[in-house]
Amino acid sequence: MASESPDREHAVSFTLNGESVRARVPARMHLGDLLRGSFGLTGVHLGCEHGVCGACTILVDGRAVRSCLILGVQADGATVETVEGLTESGRIKDLQDAFHTRNALQCGYCTPGMLVTAAELLADEEASSSRDEIRAAISGNYCRCTGYHAIVDAIATTAEARRGARREAAE
């Protein structure tokens, strides 16, 4: 039985940041490389390329995943969102503002992955978003600059503001 050539390209189509896209992808190309190289989405930072640092975190079908651990061909039929898409949609404006206000940005290398991870956490209206829950959620995202305190503050501030807005809307 002959094995498939790793250079063979496959046609994929998926929803990327709200738009239908198509691409031809080499069998072994990671999704992060596809997003950066073919679509110019440089908010997908490729750090360790082993799934450890979290810099390449994106949402696939609403779940935070490491784009360095997923092959581009696995995106076929999926909904993929990057920090650029979350920004353009306005879904994380309050979170980005809190990161700025709380000085949770520092060098910025981890910021896109942190924002995407926090977006997944904050999308769950049932989650308490306690400081411990926030720390657990971002534990797979490595930051060398902030010591995480400002990042946790920014996410907690956003969570509380969103809970307050939901309470007001319910009244």
Buried (B, 14 or more C-beta within 10 A) or exposed (E): EEEEEEEEBBEBEBBBBEEEBEBEBBBEBBBBBBBBEBBEBEBBBBBEBEBBBBBBBBBBEEEBBBBBBBBBBBBBEBBBBBBBBBBEEEBBEBBBBBBEEBEBBBEEBBBBBBBBBBBBBBEEEEBEBEBEBBEEBBEBBBBEBBEBEBBBBBBBBBBEBBBEEEEEEEE
